[in-house]
Amino acid sequence: MKPKSRKKQDVEQLRRDLEKSKSLFTAAFQGIKVKEDFELRKQVRAAGGRYIVVANRLARRASEGTPAAPLMKDLKGMTSLVFADRDPVALARALTNYAKAHPVFSFRAGIVEGRVVDVAKIGELANLPSKEMIHARLLFLINAPAQRLATAISAVGRNLAIVIDQGVQQGKFSG
């Protein structure tokens, strides 16, 4: 058992994490094996997140006065928190894929950009395209009109050259 001073430090650190984190997911993991836990932590790190196991009472205490307070008030059972500092979509996708492969891991709820989301919304978030894909699509849409204009401009000269070539081949310009 941890001494009271260590618990106090843990609560303060968790409060700082909750305040600075843009997105947060709570999950249940009862029955997960050590090897599976290691794999989960590896996938979370690869997606740019952090994974911690917390005591419900300490999580409730740390969340008081933060946007995560509504999420923490009903925690029951074994709880883990997954923080997303960068891209919540990539983290939601990684967690959803992991949950499909390991049914003992399940979502409870989350906070994305300051809004509380339920399990269904986390699934929808996981199905969104990544930031890079959205940027690529946006650049394509911006570039498409310029490409069409260049094609249309070059088509006029090409069509004129074809007409002149056909006229020469048919002897229309002899004179």
Backbone as numpy.savetxt, mean C-alpha at the origin, in Angstrom:
# Nx Ny Nz CAx CAy CAz Cx Cy Cz
8.30 -11.09 33.83 7.46 -9.91 33.83 8.34 -8.67 33.83
7.95 -7.69 33.04 8.74 -6.46 32.94 8.52 -5.58 34.16
9.57 -4.87 34.54 9.38 -3.89 35.63 8.52 -2.71 35.14
7.91 -2.02 36.07 6.99 -0.93 35.76 7.67 0.17 34.94
8.94 0.46 35.25 9.65 1.52 34.50 9.82 1.13 33.04
10.07 -0.15 32.76 10.23 -0.63 31.38 8.90 -0.57 30.64
7.82 -0.91 31.33 6.49 -0.83 30.72 6.15 0.62 30.36
6.54 1.54 31.25 6.30 2.95 31.01 7.05 3.43 29.76
8.30 2.98 29.62 9.09 3.32 28.43 8.45 2.74 27.17
7.96 1.50 27.27 7.31 0.86 26.13 6.06 1.62 25.71
5.28 2.06 26.69 4.06 2.82 26.40 4.41 4.14 25.71
5.42 4.83 26.20 5.84 6.11 25.59 6.35 5.91 24.16
7.13 4.84 23.95 7.62 4.55 22.60 6.46 4.21 21.67
5.52 3.41 22.14 4.36 3.07 21.33 3.52 4.31 21.03
3.39 5.21 21.99 2.65 6.46 21.75 3.32 7.28 20.65
4.65 7.37 20.69 5.37 8.10 19.63 5.16 7.44 18.28
5.20 6.11 18.24 4.98 5.38 16.99 3.57 5.61 16.46
2.58 5.60 17.35 1.20 5.81 16.94 0.98 7.23 16.42
1.64 8.19 17.02 1.48 9.58 16.60 2.12 9.87 15.25
3.28 9.25 14.98 3.99 9.57 13.74 3.60 8.67 12.56
2.97 7.55 12.84 2.62 6.61 11.78 1.43 7.10 10.98
1.54 7.02 9.66 0.44 7.44 8.78 -0.65 6.37 8.70
-0.22 5.12 8.73 -1.18 4.02 8.62 -0.83 2.93 9.63
-1.85 2.23 10.08 -1.69 1.21 11.12 -2.73 0.13 10.91
-2.32 -1.11 11.05 -3.24 -2.24 10.97 -3.12 -3.05 12.25
-4.26 -3.50 12.78 -4.23 -4.41 13.92 -4.59 -5.79 13.40
-3.96 -6.80 14.01 -4.18 -8.17 13.55 -4.16 -9.13 14.72
-4.79 -10.28 14.50 -4.76 -11.38 15.46 -3.86 -12.46 14.88
-3.09 -13.09 15.73 -2.12 -14.06 15.22 -2.04 -15.30 16.08
-3.06 -15.60 16.82 -3.02 -16.73 17.74 -2.79 -18.04 16.98
-1.79 -18.79 17.41 -1.48 -20.06 16.78 -0.42 -19.99 15.70
0.18 -18.84 15.51 1.21 -18.70 14.48 2.51 -19.32 14.99
3.21 -20.00 14.10 4.46 -20.65 14.47 5.62 -19.67 14.29
6.74 -19.97 14.92 7.90 -19.07 14.90 8.38 -18.85 13.46
8.44 -19.91 12.68 8.88 -19.81 11.29 7.94 -18.91 10.49
6.64 -19.06 10.71 5.64 -18.24 10.02 5.74 -16.79 10.47
5.99 -16.57 11.76 6.16 -15.22 12.28 7.37 -14.54 11.66
8.45 -15.29 11.52 9.66 -14.75 10.89 9.37 -14.37 9.45
8.63 -15.21 8.73 8.27 -14.92 7.34 7.39 -13.66 7.26
6.43 -13.55 8.19 5.56 -12.37 8.23 6.37 -11.10 8.45
7.25 -11.12 9.43 8.07 -9.93 9.72 8.93 -9.56 8.51
9.44 -10.56 7.81 10.26 -10.32 6.61 9.43 -9.64 5.52
8.20 -10.13 5.30 7.33 -9.54 4.29 6.92 -8.12 4.66
6.67 -7.90 5.94 6.29 -6.55 6.39 7.45 -5.58 6.18
8.66 -5.98 6.52 9.84 -5.12 6.29 10.03 -4.83 4.81
9.83 -5.84 3.97 9.99 -5.67 2.52 8.97 -4.68 1.96
7.79 -4.61 2.59 6.75 -3.68 2.15 6.90 -2.30 2.79
7.94 -2.11 3.60 8.18 -0.81 4.21 7.43 -0.58 5.52
7.11 -1.65 6.22 6.37 -1.51 7.47 7.14 -2.06 8.66
6.52 -1.93 9.84 7.08 -2.46 11.08 6.00 -3.27 11.77
6.39 -4.39 12.35 5.46 -5.32 12.99 5.86 -5.50 14.45
4.90 -5.28 15.36 5.18 -5.50 16.78 3.99 -6.21 17.43
4.30 -6.97 18.47 3.27 -7.61 19.28 3.12 -6.76 20.53
1.87 -6.47 20.91 1.63 -5.59 22.05 0.65 -6.22 23.03
0.74 -5.76 24.25 -0.26 -6.10 25.26 -1.43 -5.13 25.08
-2.64 -5.65 25.07 -3.82 -4.83 24.78 -3.94 -3.65 25.73
-3.72 -3.89 27.01 -3.84 -2.82 28.01 -2.83 -1.70 27.74
-1.60 -2.09 27.42 -0.57 -1.08 27.14 -0.88 -0.33 25.84
-1.42 -1.04 24.85 -1.78 -0.39 23.58 -2.89 0.63 23.80
-3.89 0.26 24.63 -4.98 1.20 24.92 -4.43 2.44 25.64
-3.56 2.22 26.58 -2.98 3.32 27.34 -2.14 4.23 26.43
-1.35 3.64 25.54 -0.50 4.42 24.65 -1.31 5.19 23.61
-2.48 4.67 23.24 -3.26 5.31 22.17 -4.14 6.46 22.65
-4.25 6.64 23.95 -5.09 7.73 24.48 -4.62 9.06 23.92
-5.56 9.77 23.30 -5.24 11.09 22.74 -4.62 11.04 21.35
-4.55 9.87 20.74 -4.01 9.75 19.37 -5.14 9.35 18.43
-4.93 9.46 17.12 -5.97 9.02 16.18 -6.27 7.52 16.27
-5.36 6.75 16.87 -5.55 5.31 16.98 -6.42 4.90 18.15
-6.85 5.82 18.99 -7.63 5.48 20.19 -8.90 4.69 19.89
-9.70 5.06 18.87 -10.91 4.27 18.60 -10.60 2.84 18.18
-9.48 2.67 17.55 -9.07 1.35 17.07 -8.63 0.45 18.22
-8.04 1.03 19.25 -7.46 0.26 20.35 -8.42 -0.04 21.48
-9.57 0.62 21.52 -10.45 0.47 22.67 -11.08 -0.92 22.80
-11.23 -1.66 21.68 -11.90 -2.96 21.73 -10.96 -4.14 21.48
-9.69 -3.99 21.76 -8.75 -5.08 21.51 -9.00 -6.24 22.47
-8.97 -7.45 21.90 -9.12 -8.66 22.70 -8.19 -9.72 22.12
-7.72 -10.60 22.96 -6.86 -11.69 22.50 -5.46 -11.21 22.17
-4.73 -12.05 21.46 -3.36 -11.71 21.09 -3.39 -10.70 19.94
-2.68 -9.60 20.11 -2.75 -8.51 19.15 -1.36 -8.13 18.65
-1.31 -7.85 17.35 -0.09 -7.30 16.77 -0.46 -6.02 16.03
0.48 -5.12 15.97 0.31 -3.86 15.24 1.30 -3.84 14.10
0.82 -3.37 12.96 1.68 -3.25 11.78 1.61 -1.80 11.34
2.76 -1.13 11.38 2.84 0.29 11.03 3.31 0.44 9.59
2.70 1.36 8.86 3.13 1.68 7.50 3.56 3.13 7.47
4.85 3.38 7.32 5.34 4.75 7.27 5.30 5.30 5.85
5.36 4.42 4.86 5.40 4.86 3.46 4.08 4.53 2.76
4.03 3.41 2.09 2.93 3.05 1.21 1.99 2.05 1.89
0.80 2.49 2.33 -0.12 1.56 3.00 -0.67 0.50 2.04
-0.71 0.80 0.75 -1.23 -0.16 -0.23 -0.30 -1.37 -0.32
1.00 -1.12 -0.40 1.96 -2.22 -0.50 1.92 -3.07 0.77
1.80 -2.44 1.91 1.74 -3.19 3.16 0.44 -3.98 3.26
-0.68 -3.38 2.89 -1.96 -4.09 2.92 -1.92 -5.29 1.97
-1.29 -5.12 0.82 -1.18 -6.22 -0.14 -0.33 -7.36 0.45
0.79 -7.00 1.06 1.67 -8.02 1.65 0.94 -8.77 2.78
0.24 -8.05 3.63 -0.49 -8.67 4.73 -1.65 -9.53 4.24
-2.35 -9.08 3.22 -3.46 -9.84 2.66 -2.96 -11.14 2.04
-1.86 -11.06 1.30 -1.28 -12.27 0.71 -0.84 -13.25 1.80
-0.25 -12.72 2.85 0.18 -13.57 3.96 -1.02 -14.22 4.64
-2.09 -13.44 4.85 -3.28 -13.96 5.52 -3.95 -15.06 4.68
-3.88 -14.95 3.36 -4.45 -16.00 2.51 -3.67 -17.30 2.67
-2.35 -17.19 2.79 -1.51 -18.38 2.92 -1.51 -18.95 4.34
-1.78 -18.11 5.33 -1.75 -18.54 6.73 -3.04 -18.09 7.43
-4.04 -18.94 7.48 -5.33 -18.55 8.04 -5.31 -18.18 9.52
-4.26 -18.54 10.26 -4.22 -18.17 11.68 -3.98 -16.67 11.87
-3.52 -15.99 10.83 -3.30 -14.55 10.87 -4.53 -13.87 10.27
-5.11 -12.93 10.99 -6.29 -12.24 10.47 -6.27 -10.78 10.88
-6.84 -9.96 10.01 -6.96 -8.53 10.29 -8.10 -8.29 11.26
-7.98 -7.19 11.97 -9.09 -6.73 12.81 -9.62 -5.41 12.26
-8.73 -4.47 12.10 -9.11 -3.15 11.58 -7.83 -2.39 11.28
-7.97 -1.14 10.89 -6.79 -0.35 10.61 -7.10 1.13 10.54
-6.04 1.90 10.41 -6.15 3.34 10.19 -5.28 3.64 8.99
-5.87 4.27 7.99 -5.14 4.65 6.79 -5.32 6.14 6.59
-4.21 6.84 6.61 -4.20 8.30 6.46 -5.19 8.97 7.42
-5.24 8.47 8.66 -6.05 9.10 9.70 -7.49 8.62 9.78
-7.92 7.74 8.87 -9.30 7.24 8.89 -9.32 5.78 9.30
-10.26 5.43 10.17 -10.41 4.05 10.61 -11.06 3.26 9.48
-10.48 2.09 9.17 -11.01 1.22 8.11 -11.24 -0.17 8.69
-12.25 -0.85 8.15 -12.54 -2.21 8.60 -11.82 -3.23 7.71
-12.06 -4.50 7.95 -11.38 -5.57 7.24 -11.68 -5.52 5.74
-12.93 -5.24 5.38 -13.30 -5.18 3.97 -12.54 -4.07 3.24
-12.39 -2.93 3.88 -11.66 -1.81 3.27 -10.18 -2.13 3.11
-9.63 -2.90 4.05 -8.22 -3.30 3.93 -8.05 -4.19 2.71
-9.01 -5.08 2.47 -8.97 -5.92 1.27 -9.06 -5.10 0.00
-9.92 -4.09 0.00 -10.03 -3.20 -1.16 -8.72 -2.43 -1.36
-8.14 -1.98 -0.28 -6.87 -1.25 -0.35 -5.78 -2.14 -0.94
-5.78 -3.41 -0.58 -4.77 -4.34 -1.09 -4.91 -4.57 -2.60
-6.12 -4.37 -3.12 -6.36 -4.58 -4.56 -6.06 -3.36 -5.41
-5.76 -2.24 -4.77 -5.41 -1.04 -5.53 -4.05 -1.22 -6.19
-3.84 -0.55 -7.33 -2.50 -0.62 -7.94 -1.49 0.13 -7.07
-0.22 -0.23 -7.21 0.83 0.41 -6.42 1.04 1.86 -6.89
1.76 2.63 -6.08 2.06 4.02 -6.44 2.79 4.09 -7.78
3.75 3.18 -7.96 4.53 3.19 -9.20 3.64 2.94 -10.41
2.67 2.01 -10.27 1.75 1.71 -11.37 0.86 2.92 -11.65
0.40 3.58 -10.63 -0.44 4.78 -10.83 0.37 5.87 -11.51
1.62 6.07 -11.08 2.47 7.07 -11.73 2.70 6.72 -13.19
2.93 5.45 -13.50 3.15 5.02 -14.88 1.91 5.28 -15.73
0.74 4.97 -15.19 -0.51 5.22 -15.93 -0.72 6.72 -16.16
-0.44 7.51 -15.14 -0.59 8.95 -15.26 0.35 9.52 -16.33
1.59 9.08 -16.31 2.55 9.54 -17.33 2.12 9.10 -18.72
1.57 7.90 -18.84 1.07 7.44 -20.14 -0.05 8.35 -20.63
-0.99 8.68 -19.72 -2.11 9.53 -20.11 -1.66 10.94 -20.49
-0.63 11.43 -19.80 -0.10 12.75 -20.13 0.62 12.70 -21.47
1.33 11.63 -21.73 2.14 11.50 -22.94 1.29 11.13 -24.16
0.15 10.48 -24.00 -0.65 9.98 -25.12 -1.09 11.08 -26.09
-1.60 12.24 -25.65 -1.99 13.28 -26.62 -0.81 13.78 -27.45
0.35 13.92 -26.84 1.53 14.36 -27.58 1.91 13.32 -28.63
1.81 12.05 -28.32 2.11 10.98 -29.28 1.13 11.03 -30.43
-0.15 11.21 -30.12 -1.18 11.26 -31.17 -0.97 12.46 -32.08
-0.60 13.58 -31.51 -0.34 14.78 -32.31 0.85 14.56 -33.23
1.92 13.98 -32.72 3.10 13.71 -33.55 2.76 12.73 -34.67
1.94 11.73 -34.37 1.53 10.76 -35.40 0.69 11.44 -36.46
-0.23 12.29 -36.06 -1.09 12.99 -37.03 -0.27 13.93 -37.90
0.68 14.65 -37.33 1.51 15.58 -38.10 2.37 14.81 -39.10
2.96 13.71 -38.66 3.81 12.93 -39.57 2.97 12.22 -40.62
1.70 11.93 -40.33 0.83 11.24 -41.28 0.56 12.12 -42.50
0.45 13.42 -42.34 0.19 14.34 -43.45 1.34 14.27 -44.46
2.55 14.38 -43.98 3.71 14.31 -44.88 3.85 12.94 -45.51
3.61 11.89 -44.76 3.72 10.53 -45.27 2.65 10.29 -46.35
1.42 10.74 -46.09 0.34 10.57 -47.08 0.64 11.34 -48.35
1.18 12.53 -48.23 1.54 13.33 -49.40 2.62 12.62 -50.21
3.60 12.06 -49.54 4.67 11.33 -50.23 4.12 10.10 -50.94
3.17 9.41 -50.36 2.57 8.23 -50.98 1.80 8.63 -52.23
1.04 9.72 -52.15 0.26 10.19 -53.31 1.20 10.58 -54.45
2.27 11.30 -54.13 3.22 11.71 -55.18 3.89 10.48 -55.78
4.28 9.51 -54.96 4.92 8.29 -55.46 3.98 7.51 -56.37
2.72 7.41 -56.02 1.76 6.70 -56.86 1.54 7.45 -58.18
1.52 8.76 -58.08 1.37 9.57 -59.32 2.56 9.37 -60.25
3.76 9.31 -59.73 4.96 9.09 -60.54 4.91 7.70 -61.16
4.53 6.70 -60.39 4.48 5.32 -60.90 3.42 5.16 -61.99
2.36 5.89 -61.92 1.29 5.81 -62.92 1.52 6.77 -64.08
2.55 7.54 -64.03 2.90 8.47 -65.11 2.01 9.68 -65.17
1.43 10.09 -64.12 0.53 11.26 -64.10 1.29 12.58 -64.21
2.59 12.56 -63.92 3.35 13.82 -63.89 4.25 13.97 -65.12
4.09 13.15 -66.13 4.94 13.29 -67.31 4.39 14.37 -68.19
5.22 15.10 -68.73 4.63 16.15 -69.45 5.42 16.85 -70.37
